[in-house]
Amino acid sequence: NPVVGTGAWTQVSGPTTASFNNAAQYNTTVTGLSSGTYQFRWTISNSPCASSNDVVTVSIDPATVPGTLSSNNTVCATSNNGTINLSGYTGTIVRWESSTDNGNTWNTIANTTAAHTYNNLNTTTQFRAFVKSGVCAEAASNIVTITVDQPVIPGTLTGDNTICAGTNSGSISLSASSGNVSHWEYSTNNGSSWNIIANTGLSLTYQNLSTTTLYRALIVNGTCASVYTNIVMINVAQPVTTANAGPAQVICGSSSVMLAANQPASGTGTWISLLGPSAVSFNNNTLANATVSGLIPGQYQLAWIVSNGVCPSSISSTVITIDAATVGGTVAGSTTVCEGASGSVSLSGYTGNVTAWQTSTDLGQTWNTISNNTSVFTYTNITTTTQFRAIVQNGSCNIAYSGIAAITVNSKPDAGTLAAGNTVCVTGNQGKLQLSGYNGIISHWESSTDNGNSWSAIQHTVSEYQFNNLTNTTQYRVQVQNGVCAPAYSNPVTIATDAATVSGTLKGDAAVCAGKNNGNITLSGNTGAVMHWEVSENNGATWRVLNLQSNVYAYSDLSVTSVFRALVQNGVCAAAYSNPVTITVSQVPTQANAGADQLFCNGTQTAQLIANIPADGNGRWSMISGPANAFIVNRNLSATTVNGLRAGTYQFAWTISNGSCVASVDTVKITVDTIRAGFKLTSIFDCGKTTFNFADTTQTVSRIASWKWSLTPGDTVTTKNHNVSFTQPGDHSVSLTTTSINGCSNTIKADFKVDIYEFPKVDINMIGDACKDQLLQLTPSVNSKDSIAYMLWKLGNGVNANDMVVNAQYTSEGSYTVRLIVSTINNCFDSAYKSINIHPTPSITISKDQQICKGDTVRLTASGAVNYIWMDQNNNVVCNGCSETSIKPALSGQYKVVGYNQFGCSEVKTTSVRVIQPFRMNAIQGDTICVGQSRRLSATGASNYKWYPETGLSNTTIATPVAQPLETTTYKVIGKDNYNCFTDTAEVKIVVGRPTPFSLGKDTIVTAGNNYQLKILSGAKDIVKWRWSGSPAITCPTCPEPQIRVSEDACITCTAINIYGCASTDTVCIKTFCPATELFVPNAFSPDGDGINDLLIVQGKGIKMIRSFRIFNRWGQVVFEKSNFLPGDAASAWDGKIMGRPANADVFVYVCEVICEKGLPSIFKGNVTILK
């Protein structure tokens, strides 16, 4: 910048003409530059002085172009090589780099040429080159991937097995292999030739093998050499002969039996014992006709098992039943019973079945058979002695009789009659009882004293019984018994007893007042009835009878003392008198006087009671009411002392009574009064003034009548409560005098001190200027005698606070007034005010959130402030003093800028940069299908997809299109993200096969009931599965060459699946004819009318109908014809006539068409001769 003179810029040289923004400005900007070298001159002139100039050189390097690497390749590990070439680049190659972790990390290769040679790679490797042009930033080329396939490790096949031909299945597994399964192969000729199985999985399932088969798999991996696995053998054995154990056998009493099983053509037979009552042995358990020994009675189940150790065994069983010899057993239940009884006898220890029972009532001379096949015989209402036995038979063995049980029958007893009873007295009695008319033996007599509820046996066995000295009413009866029959009882008779008279006890002795009186005298505990009552008014000297039979006597208005008694008698016993009862009659007592009421003002514990002395009766003091704990020293004295008094009102009664008449009562009141003056002092502190309240708390048992307050300096108040206000502190005294309604008074005096609360002084500590939204701290300055209890900040922005130190924040610019209100613990207040100016913060505009591809540069800009500081999400400063900056992030993140204005106020804004990362796309493995079938392809990892070629695809722009190619096709897919940053590729190979044509041969006819071999005659080379249908008689529907037992017409269809999963079908129809059809036509007959062989009758078997029967002569002419008739039909026979005339002796030919039982036609031919 010239201090003297004027400067000017000019272009000296360069590949283009440049333009100056301001040629006269020393630090101007030059535009219009391109790659090359420029010279510019700066000239300072100040005419007429000589000019001064200087030349500067500016070199412009072309932008770096990284060029293109070619191309991707796939090689096999350990032995490989190749060259990667870089073309189309601008600048100098500064280095190559390689990565074996998909570009996460890169290794530098010391190579600055345009070609790089690799060899013997062991893992997939990516390569790229870096180019730099002059001072321009270096740039990376595209990435080339050399995919390295690992050498094949065939692994190990497992699954060797031995199975049975026919229905079978299993699997073979491949493990520890590296690479992919190209296909599986099988051989049925011990490896001389192999057939391919279209299976690329790690396992193979086989089923329904009929012959021993070998399996192996071919393993491939990319460009590496393929290798076969080891071989697995599935050894196939043939099914065993169906076992037949022979018929069941029932044998009586034998310990051994010869068996009769079939002799197996395939496999070995073995006898075993399944069930039975004992262990058995075989002379040779592999013989079909082995002999089994060790048998005992019972049922045995023996099995004949045909097996070969591989195929399912065939098992057949037979039952051998051994019947034991019949045992009649023993009949239990012999007993003696009473006539009419029921019961049962039971059979035990028998062998066989009960076929019937027999009974005999003549000691076994004759027996009656009864139909009963159970082991228990029940008899009912038996009247005579009877014998019982059972008939037993076991299986086919002879019958046997059981032992005999006898039932002996006794007749029922008759107890007779007892004569009528009597009544006696318990004090002394006796008598006789007589039983008559009884049948049987007297067992004993019985007695009961509880009306027959329980009986006691009397060991007395004669018909007469004597009783004496009974004390209770007693019933008697006699027990009579005969044999085992239940005993019989006679009628009961009762000997009643009267208890001895008991006169009982009279109660009701009383003292009554003369004149009006009444009461009851009660008799209790008596035995017997009251005959009458008696009364005596001279203490028992004489008695007067009262005609009353009740147990209660009611007396009234007695004037003299009287004695009462009652006379009692029970039944036939002697009468007796009760005890006497006395009713004492008294006179009216003296009138009572308790004396005058008394009052004790200052409390007392003792008082004197003074009452009148009674002339008639006795006096007694009692307390009616008053506080507890008072007691009278002597209650029976008219003048006595009462102690234990306390404050309150008492009432005492003086009562004069004689125990009979109404008492005379008078009362006296004693009042004990106490009063204790008292008051409660409270103060109310206002700022600058204190008020004292005096509240009466006087205690008295009565009620207060008046109050008198005396407060210095001499004022007097007569209200119950009083208050006084003070403005100065000091010491004072007060007194209170209270008087009760009873006239008692008491005085109390107290001193008190007056305190006055003061106002606080307050100020605010704060700055006068701040920024909007800035956090400020406000503190108080307080001067107070008393402690501060309360602060209220009013910040002027609608916010209040109560803290000692306040943090304030203003969200709008302007001037605010802050007020602080302070209160002491005594509620004295002061306020302070301060003003504050709030300045605005800058309003910053920042770049919006942006999205870039990894490796790109993004520009961040901000405006609205005077100065800026940029920082990343870790608060690292990116640029200080910049309104804009450029960054090249590797990962997504946030960036913020802090902007400041002229007041020093700031604002922070944030923006986000999303960095799109490269992705890796994957596709499913290839598959094999049959032409016309489809498979769903699948790719993952990308956001957008493009499949090619388009042939056979349902959609080329989705992740999972359905492919239905007509021939083997490798589909490739290009995946892109949603931001057009990165792409990746993958491929899926679909192998397409076609159905294998084959033939089952021409339709055929076979004899019904024969077996027919089904097989594919041609085209079965690559077929791996078979499915036969059309008849349930096919021996193995999934075998390549099953058999069918043909019993009726059938069309058999075979569906064959080849290694590609393609299905093809063919059908063969089999017709049947009837082999059991036989025709019988005599070869000669003699139609001469003698009744012997006069007719040619067609006979046969297996024939449903004879459709036609024709006879030809030697010239081929039909001489006889019949149709639609049954064999043996004489009406359809030939009688040897031709057109009604007997034929000559000659030889004729017959042709017969019959319909067999299956409905199929058959033709029979033959000769017949007419004899003459």
VOKOL-285691 format. One record per residue (C-alpha): x, z, y. Coordinates in pm, whole numbers, plus 50000, padded with zeros to 5 digits. Layout:
XZY/...
! end
This chain:
500005000050000/501894988650314/502405013350593/503324985250829/502104949850784/499464932850579/499634925850206/498294895950009/498194886749635/498924851549506/499224836549152/502654823149065/501954809848710/499694813548407/497564794148152/494424796748372/493624801248739/492904837848802/490614852649068/491324883249284/488544907149365/490224913749703/493564896249752/494374918050057/493944950849869/497074964849710/495214977049395/492804948449346/491334935749014/492264901848862/489654883048653/489484850048466/492474858148241/492984844247888/495684847647625/499134840147765/501654851348035/500784853648405/502964860548719/501474874549040/503274879249378/502514907149631/503574896749984/503644920550287/503964903150623/503974914750983/504654884551198/507024877851361/509014899551119/510184885250786/507794889850495/508584911150187/507354900949837/507684910749473/506524894249149/504784911848854/504354896848502/501074902648305/500954892647930/497524888047763/497644890647381/494834873747180/492284897247007/493174907146655/491334888046377/491804905246037/490984874045833/489454871845485/490764883445145/489764864744829/488624872244579/487074899744355/488144898743991/487644917243660/490584924243425/491314945243117/493414976743157/497124979443063/497924942243057/496744922343363/498034905343681/496794884443972/497284875444338/495114883244643/495504859944945/494664866745313/493574837145526/492044830845871/493734859946042/495134862746400/498104885246457/500764899646231/500144916245890/501384951745938/500554965345589/498354963745276/496384993145141/494845001844802/492145026844693/491145038844345/488255061844460/485895036044607/487525037044953/487415074645009/491225075345035/493745046645084/497395042844985/499825021445195/501514991645026/504814979745182/503814943145207/503554922745531/502954888745369/499654870445330/499674874144948/499694905244730/500364904544354/498994932044130/499774938143763/499014962843480/496184980543665/494615009543468/491645017143694/489354997743927/491224992544256/490214980844606/492644962344835/492644954545208/495154941945470/495704953945830/496474928446107/497624935446465/497894910846752/500354922247021/499104953147196/495564948247065/494144973146821/494874966446457/491954955946236/491244957445863/490274927545654/487384927245410/487864947045087/488584929944754/487774948844433/489694943444110/487394958443847/489364971743549/487634972943212/489044998642969/490194987642618/487544991242352/487525022642135/485155014741848/484255050841782/482805063541455/479585053841272/477915082441082/474835082140863/475935072540507/472975080740285/471355075339946/467635067439962/464825055239743/463615019139749/460235011639904/459085034140185/462175049240352/463745053340691/466805067840860/469245062941142/472915055341193/474675069141503/477745057441692/479875083541869/483195086142055/483185049142146/484215033542473/482605001142580/479204986542505/477504977442178/477284939442161/475114940241848/474774955741502/475264937841167/474094944240810/475104931140466/473234932840134/476054916939928/478734943439976/480144927140292/480514891340162/478264879940446/476814897640751/473544893540943/473284901341315/470804927741442/469814924641811/470434960841904/472754972742184/472015009942153/474225037642015/471925042741715/470175020641462/467035029141268/466465013440926/463335015140714/461815003440386/465124991740234/464864977339883/468554971839811/471864988439900/472844978140255/476044980440467/475944984340849/478514980441129/478504975641509/480554952641736/481884970342051/482794950842368/483844960542720/484024934042989/487074911942949/488704933642682/488854923042315/485844932842102/486324955941797/484154963741489/483334999741397/483745014941052/481115006140787/478215028940684/476595024240340/472905031040266/472705032739886/469165023839757/467875037339424/464695024839242/461465045839206/460925066238890/458295060438618/454985077938689/454825109838487/451975117538239/452075152338084/449415144937819/446015160937752/445145197737792/445045218537472/443085249737372/444535269137073/443575302336924/446235327636832/449295304136815/452655311836979/453925275536992/452475240837072/453825205037055/453505186337387/452685149037430/454065134137754/454955097437827/458535084837777/459875073738126/461305038638159/463015048238487/464405082938544/464705113438320/461855136238217/462065174338219/459525200638111/459095232138324/456635260938314/454575264638634/452165292738549/451465315438254/451255351338134/454725350737972/458045333037984/458195303137748/460975282437593/461265245937493/463165233537186/464395205037414/462885203037762/463915166537802/461835154637504/458415140437582/457085156837260/458975189537300/457675221337135/456965250737368/457285285837220/456815322037328/453115317437405/450765346937424/447035347037492/446295332537837/446495299738025/449765281338085/450385252438322/453345230738218/454775202238425/456485170038309/458835159138593/460395124438597/463265121438851/466475102938922/467935126339187/467165102939479/463615089639477/460595112539494/460015128139155/456805120938967/455105152438845/452225156038599/450905188538460/448885198938157/447135231538071/447685250137741/445125277437675/445875304237409/442845324737309/443575360237177/441785373836869/438445389736951/438525428136995/435125445637001/436315474437220/434845509037271/431475518437422/431645549437645/428675569337769/427465589937467/425525619437607/422425641437576/419645634537828/416145645937904/413205624237811/412465597438079/416095596438193/418015565138295/421715557938263/424265533438133/426905528437866/430005507337932/432275486537716/436065488137758/439165478037567/437575445837443/439085410837424/436745381437480/433325378537637/430245400037578/427615377637417/424855404037363/424035441537318/422205458537028/420195491337004/419085512836711/416625542636700/417025548836323/420705559036313/421915522836267/419625512735981/418235484336192/419515468836517/417635450936795/419585423936990/419255424537371/420345395437597/423065410237818/426575395037858/428025421438093/430255450837999/427635476238115/424225482737954/421675502138160/418815521037991/415715534938170/412935560238089/414435567637748/412135588237521/413925589637186/417515592737062/419115557737062/422455541536951/424095512437147/426775486237057/428035452737203/428765418837040/432065403137168/433605368537111/436855354237260/436975316337289/436665300036951/437525332136763/435065351136542/432695376736694/433405414436674/431175445436712/432165473036951/432095510136872/428755528836892/427525551637171/424605575837108/422115589137369/420435621837241/417015628837412/415575664137481/411855670737574/410945685937920/410215723937954/406915741938086/407485773238307/404025790138263/402155813338514/402975846938690/400135871438774/399185878239142/401375900439372/400745933639570/401605953039893/403685985839891/405436009040137/409216009740163/409446047540142/408656047139763/407126020339533/407066004639177/405115978838963/405145952238679/405075913938676/403925893338366/404715856038276/402285838038040/401675802737903/405315790437917/407135765537680/410915767737643/413485794937686/413465819537982/416865815038148/416395842938406/414105857338677/414815851039049/413955870039369/413865860239738/413625882340050/413605852840299/410255837340204/411815814639938/414585799340153/417185813639913/416895829039566/418985854739378/419195853538996/418035884038797/419605885538450/416285892038273/415125868837988/411785884437874/408285876638001/407685911338167/409605924738473/409335959238644/410235964239015/410725997239213/411866010339555/411595976739731/412735978440093/411715942840192/408905919340108/410095901339793/409055869639605/409605865639230/409715835138998/410915826538642/413235797638533/412465781638193/414835755538035/414965732137730/418295715037630/419835693137905/416495688338082/416205701038433/414915737138439/411265744038538/410105772538765/406945792838740/404675798639038/406145824739282/404395858539345/404915880739654/405315918939664/404785927040033/406395958940184/405355977940499/408255993440694/408206031440768/406506040641094/408906043541396/407316059941702/409726042041941/410896053342287/408846059242603/410456050842937/409156056043290/410116091543406/409616091143788/409296112444105/406446102344333/404906114444656/401566131844633/398506111144729/398916073644702/401226065944402/401286044444085/403586033143806/403966022143441/405126040743127/406436016742857/406796021942480/409526001642306/411396001141974/408286011641781/407406000441427/403656000541383/400695999541620/399806024341904/396806044741787/396256061742133/398036078942437/397966116242533/398576134642872/399416171442959/399296187243311/400656221443191/404016209743059/402736202842703/400706234542642/397606213142587/397096175442547/394246152342643/393716119842438/393696087242638/391856058742453/394506031242498/396246011542219/398655991642445/402445997542462/402176001942844/400266029743027/399586025543404/399106057443612/397946060743982/397136086544259/398666116344077/398496149244264/400316171844012/403266167343778/402076151643443/403606146543087/402636115442870/403186105742496/401906079142239/400806081441865/402106052241637/401286041641271/402606011341058/400385998540774/400006023140494/402846045640622/402366079840798/401746081141180/404376095341433/404486107141805/406836091742062/409016111942301/407286126242618/407706111442976/407336132843294/405986120543634/407126146243903/404916147644223/406576157844568/405326165544940/405976144945281/409436151945465/410176165045842/410206139346143/413876128546230/415606130946585/419126115546625/419946128346979/420866110147313/422916076947348/426656079947448/429076057647656/432976057947650/434446036747932/438206036547857/437866035047481/437816062747220/438146066546842/436006098146796/432446108446894/430016137246803/426626130546641/423976158246698/420516155546526/417616179846435/417716201546121/414866191545871/412336218045758/411206196845458/413536171645295/417226163645338/418946145745637/421686118845617/423646098645876/424376060545835/425886033446059/423476004846129/425705981846339/429015980146523/432615969146465/434035976246123/436266005746018/434146034146174/433306062745932/431196094845944/433026126945847/430016143945679/426876123045653/424656152345537/425246175045842/422926171346142/425956178146374/428966157846256/431926136846378/432386098846359/435976085346358/437636050646366/435726038046670/436986008546876/435705987747164/432095977047105/428545990347064/427606011646761/424146022446632/423836052246391/420646063546203/419556099546109/417286097845801/415256127445652/413916121545296/413016139944977/413536110944728/409866104844669/407996101544996/408616077145281/411736088045481/411726095945861/414416076746063/415766079046426/418766060646585/421426067946853/423716041847038/427416048047117/429156022747349/432976020447361/434075996847648/437645983447723/438785959747999/442275944348058/442745923548372/444835891348344/445315856648491/447245824348430/449365808148706/449935770048719/451555748548987/450975712549107/454055696749268/453405669249523/456275654049714/456675677950014/453935701949893/453345726049597/449895740049503/449495771449285/446295777049078/445335812448960/442935813048660/441305845348533/442225855248173/440755891048176/439835904447829/436845927647770/434395935247490/431525931847735/431005908148029/432885907948366/430675916048664/433175909348959/436725897149059/438985906149355/442195885549437/444775899649682/447575875849796/450235883650056/450065883250353/446755901750302/443935876750222/441255887449972/439105864349751/436235874149512/435905841549310/436785840048943/439715815549007/441855809449319/444435783549453/446985783049744/449245754049881/452855758450013/455125734650212/458155757350216/459955773849927/459965812149893/458945843449690/455325856949681/453095882349492/449385883549385/447015910049227/443605907749046/441025935548995/438135929348747/435015951048675/432825949448360/429025951048346/429405986848217/431235996648539/434805997548399/437615981048607/441315971348571/444035956648804/447085934148737/449865922848977/452475894448950/455355879249157/456045841149170/458535816949328/457625784849522/459715752549484/459235719449685/459995683749541/462015659049766/461935620249813/464845598249676/466895571849877/467445537149716/469305503549785/469935470449585/473345455749481/473145417449432/474575383649551/472785362749810/473215327749655/472825314549296/471925283349096/468575275448939/468345289348585/471565309448644/471575343848479/472075370648752/472695408248726/470975432448970/472005469348997/470505498249206/472135523449444/470155556249433/470645590049613/468305617549485/468355655249438/466125651949132/466655630348826/465335594748835/462445589748591/461155555048677/462375521748825/460325490448900/462035457448991/459875430349149/462065399049145/459845377349365/459285351149092/456405369148919/458765388448690/458895426748686/461365449348504/461945486448446/465605487048339/468465503048535/470385470048527/468295438048537/469225402548431/467295378048646/466855340248615/465105317348866/463745284348740/462855269749083/465045265449390/464215283749717/464445318349882/463185349549699/462725386349802/463685413049549/462005447349572/463125479249390/460805509549359/462375542549233/460585574649125/462075608849048/461015630148756/458715647249009/456975613849093/458585610449439/459105573749535/461325551449758/461635513049791/464395487649886/464325449349962/466955421149936/466765382749976/468435355949754/468795317649792/468465296749470/470195262249474/469155232549254/471045221648941/472005185148894/469625162548700/471815144448449/470885112348270/472785106447947/472955078247693/470125078247439/470785086547073/472685057546914/473305043946567/476475025146461/478125012746148/481155031646026/484265016946199/482425005746518/482955019846871/480145034847082/480055040247459/478685072847610/477545073447978/476195100148215/474945100848579/473315124848830/476225148748894/479465150149097/481825158248808/481575156048424/483175170748111/482465154347767/482735174847442/482035168647072/479915190946846/482945213546783/483345218347163/486555197747171/486965180947513/486655143247472/487085134347841/487335155148164/486225139648492/484685108748321/481165096448381/481565074348073/483765073447762/484095053847434/484415069647088/484895057146728/483425084746503/483775085046125/480785107846072/477465114046242/477495140746514/476305153246853/478095149647190/477355168447511/478285164347876/478455191848141/477685179148498/478415198448823/476915193449179/478255203349525/476905239049487/478835244149168/475595243548968/475695226248627/473475210748359/474245202747992/472785172547813/473275162447449/473095129247265/473505120646896/475515093246726/474465084246372/477185067346167/475885045745883/478065049845571/478815023845303/476765026644980/477225018844610/474474999744429/473715003344055/471604981843822/470224987543473/472014974143166/471014940543022/468414936442749/467194912442481/463624898442484/461594871942311/460554841142503/457254848242675/458004885542704/459074902643025/461334931243128/461384951243447/464734949443625/465884978643836/468524983744105/469135015444304/471285026844592/470335000944857/467404997845098/466854960145078/467364937444779/467724900044714/467684887544351/468834853344233/468304830144066/464564832044142/463564816043809/461214838943612/461164866943872/457894882543994/459484891644328/463004885744458/462994911644739/462064944144565/464174969044370/462194965444043/461014929443988/459664918143652/461744891043482/460254865843239/462974839343187/462594810742941/466264811942849/469154836442866/469764844043235/472134866143433/470314879243739/472374889944039/471194912244317/472574916944670/471744950644825/471774958345197/471074989245399/468384990245667/470894987645949/472724955345854/475934974945818/476974971845456/476154952445137/476864955844761/476164934744451/475234939744084/473984918743792/471724921943484/471884898543183/468614891242997/469164874942659/466124853842556/465384846342191/462654825742022/460424832541719/461914822541383/459694797441197/459304804340827/457074794940530/455374815240258/454734784140050/451534766739949/448284784239852/448104791839481/445804802639196/446644831338964/444984850738690/443054880738822/444834913738750/448364898638744/451174906738991/452284880339237/455704880339411/455444875539787/458514861839966/459624839940253/460674806540110/462574793840415/463664803240768/464294840540714/467924840740825/467624862541137/464474882141045/464974919941051/461404933541013/458424923240799/454764933140818/452494920840532/448704923640558/445524910340398/445254933040095/445644970340023/447334960839694/450604950239862/453284973239716/455414975740034/453904961540355/457264963740539/459604950040269/460954914340272/459684905839919/456824928839810/454474923139520/450674922139513/448404929739221/445734902439252/442264912839146/440304890039378/440864861639622/442994871139919/444824854940211/448104872840275/449684871340620/453304879940698/454394888041053/458204885741083/460264900641368/463694885541433/466774900941598/465334892241940/462084910841874/460154877941849/457244876541607/456124847041394/453484845141120/452484824840813/449654828740561/449334820840192/445944822040016/445714832439652/442714823739439/442024840339105/440364829738778/439024851138497/441374855438196/438914877038001/436324849337973/435874838137605/433464812137466/432324811937104/430844778736972/430674773636592/432684743536469/429914734436225/426204741636155/423564728735912/420224721336082/418304715835753/415404739735815/416434765935558/416674792835827/420454796035789/422754781236056/419974758436175/420864763136550/424074757736748/423984788836973/426594793637249/428054829337246/430734845337467/432004875337669/433094879538030/430594852338118/428154857138404/426274824638337/426624791838146/426244765738415/426054735938172/426434728137801/426644691437694/427224674637355/428644639837325/428694616337025/431764597136923/430834569337168/430754593437466/427014594337497/425284627037590/423024636837305/422154672437423/422294690737758/421244725437885/422124743638210/421944778038374/421384800538075/422964831937935/425214834637629/423304840637301/420114824737433/418534808837119/416044790337337/418954770437484/420544762737143/420914727136997/418744722236691/420774691536573/418224666436691/418824636236908/415824624537104/413594644336869/415084630936547/417594649536321/421114637036374/423174624036091/426114643135961/428924636436204/431504652036439/430414657736802/432264668937117/430934696437347/431884704437708/430794738337845/431154750038210/430774787338255/430804811338553/432894842338487/432184877338613/434174869738931/431924840039004/434664814738923/434004783838708/435854776338378/435624745938150/435674748637769/435824719037524/435644716037148/434274698236835/431264706836626/430294691736287/426744687236154/426664693935780/424024679235551/
! end
